[in-house]
Amino acid sequence: MNIIAGTCIPGRQGRRSSTLSCLTLVLAILTVCNWGIAVAVAASGDTTMQVTGVNLSDAAHSNKASPNYAVVFPEDQVNVLTITVSTENWQKMLENMTELYGEFGKGSLGGAPGQQGTEGGNPGNGMWSNTDPIYVPADITFEGVEWPDVGIRFKGFNSLQGAWSEGSYKISLKLNFDKYEDEYPEIKNQRFYGFDELNLQGNYNDDSLIREMVVPSIFRESGVVAPYTAFYRLYVDYGEGPVYFGLYTMVEAVEDTVIETQFADDSGNLYKPEGTGATFAEGTFDRSSFEKKTNEDDADWRDVEALYSILHSDTRLSDPEQWRSELEAVFDVDEFLRWLATNTVIQNWDTYGGNSRNFYLYTDPTNGRITWIPWDNNYALNGGMGGTGGLPGNMNPGDMGGGNRTPGDMNPGDMGWGNRTPGDMNPENMTPGDMNNRPAGGMGSTLSLGLDEVGDNWPLIRYLADDPVYFAQYQGYLEMVATTSFEPSKMEETYRCYHSLIEPYVTGPYGEQSGYTHLKSPDAFDTALDDLIEHVNSRYDAVMEFLSLVPAITPTPTPVLIKDTISPRVTISSPASYSAVKPGQVIQITWLATDDNEVTAVTIACSLNRGLTWTEIADGLPAEGASHWTVPENAASTLTVKVSATDAAGNTGSASRVCRVSSTASFGVSGTDNVIPSPTKPATQLNWMKNASSLSTMEANSGIYCVNQESASFLSPISKPVSQQFVTATSTSSSFEKVSFSRDTR
């Protein structure tokens, strides 16, 4: 019996003894050679080649390599990742979860957060635990390359408890590639194509499985710092062979590469706020609410304390202009207003204004200002609680009604500025611990566009909304989001594109299976797509209606000079989002820029690395027009075109379009055996011809498993459902024939 990449191959037992003898000799020789290399390396002081065989100097493992976003975060394909963890360590993870949350599949979410759970729930901490699950070492394989002894742990909050209590192993995971470098010095500073930490989100309570993928890109296009994301099929081998754990979303770690690549200086303080102090309500500051993710040994919270002090300064009412000037010196107010407008339009209750968590704060050393970074978006793009309309464990939040009303059809305006909670619920139980941070519109409700229901217990929203200058700026960003970053036709195209891309791995023969999915039925996946499309259209209508009815400036007792702070609105009619282009192709870029006063300048730029750097391709353009541009020959999988407009006051607005760069590629396989999809390699990586050696050793780019010597068909694991690719192969045991290639719409 031959063993190829963990798969047993029957039918080849004739030369077993001689083969094993040869294999033993080869292994012995390799062991001696590796020992000799290790001795030589140690003597020379060169530690880049480790005794494990992992070359920490290559681009896949080195900490000196720049983050490779094209490999780790592709926009137009589904990557495949395999985690191999020992049976012992896997059991440790499960036992630890049982200690934290009770017996698997029998938890209870019958109480509000902070209340004692029922039998089967967490015996010590009630509904949620404030303790992170344990790390264990595991090996990770991606595209035939291995990363040994990577730290992995379960992660999450609502999603962690919800998945565990429902009996689903599709739980979010955190990966730390040099977590165990002290125990295993040979992996010191190990990286995954330039990334140290990554997050695999399980898409809990999201039947569409695309919220975590699309929401950060909406924020980035709105001018808000946000992580990059990509789809991954996850396989876990805990001693019984690779098991498909389902379709995950890989999310970039803020504390790792987000601050490194999206700020000029990554040496500042990064906080993960949570708790009463994270509401910023007056008199609530405490250091424990602002967990440091960088500079942990430096007991210095002066940047956050300064924000608290200025936010609640008396000058807010006595001298608003001075207050704004002081606030903007320590806090990136413009970016926060962009986040507030975007979050309110797309709707997400599980963040500031609804819960005091799911955001980061970063103090940029170059200007000393704190920047707001959103996090955790599986409850976004929905008017109430969750992507499926319910809380974990089927808790009923009441009649959410589209997100602008509170449970029981209560009017947010009658809730005392957000200082009351639905029914007789104790506000201290709204979030973990003894926290007086009641949701602005009621448990599970999203914010209204006018923000009227928000009380001063959420002062970053309330105080800025009360200021006429900032509220006017917020209103301008509402329109910007609805017409650019969250424009209905663009979003529908994006939704449908991603839905088609992931469908083979969510439903059907290669889809998620019971015990490793959050879907109640395959139909829920399609229904969720319709819900997203309906949601984006309804939000556009709501924004347009709101802007047509409310005054441009909210009156206040203090007269102030209103300056132009509203950016131009830019729309791009061509190219279409995610349209296919080729290197050397001439494409037409068509735009329209409008402003309340006058558009003075329009420029066009392109990016070949997903917006990390931009190259200007045209300037001095009119407010409305079209320009032709040739796609560069070095364009990779995607390119982004951005049109920016500036008005007379210096405000700049922009819109962008992402295009898929296509190239001619052949698909095929040659082999002696029946083949099935590889769990470790997308089929787009296959070569036309593979020799016997590569097939028998499972070379990284072979992308298939050999099973037997019969003719058979091969279903590409990355094919779209509208055009499934089949490959037929015929051969004998001693020779190979080139396979035939055909398309079949079965």
Secondary structure, DSSP 8 states (H G I E B T S, - for coil): -EEETTEEE-S--TTHHHHHHHHHHHHHHHHHHHHHHHHHHHHHT--SB-TTS-BTTSTTT-TTS---HHHHS-SSSEEEEEEE--HHHHHHHHHHHHHHH-STT-----S-TTS---TTSBTTTBT--SS----EEEEEEETTEEEEEEEEEE--SHHHHHHHHHT-----EEEETTTTTTT-GGGTT--BTTBSEEEEE--TT-TTS-HHHHHHHHHHHTT-----EEEEEEEEESSSS-EEEEEEEEEE-IIIIIHHHSSS---S-EEEE-SGGGG--TT---GGGEEESSSTT----HHHHHHHHHHT-THHHH-HHHHHHHHHHHB-HHHHHHHHHHHHHH---SSTTT-S-SEEEEEETTTTEEEEEE---TT-SSSSSSTTSS-GGG------TTTTSBGGGB-GGGSTTTT--STT--GGGSSSSS-----TTSTT----TT-TT--TTSHHHHHHHHSHHHHHHHHHHHHHIIIIIT-HHHHHHHHHHHHHHHHHHHSSTTS--TTS---S-HHHHHHHHHHHHHHHHHHHHHHHHHHHHS-SS---SS----------EEEEEES-TT-EE-TT-EEEEEEEEE-SS-EEEEEEEEESSTTSS-EEEE-S--SEEEEEEE--TT--SEEEEEEEEEETTS-EEEEEEEEEE----------SS-EEE-TTS-GGG--S---HHHHHHT-TTT-EEE--SS-EEEE-TT--TTSEEEEEE-B-SS-B---EEEEE--
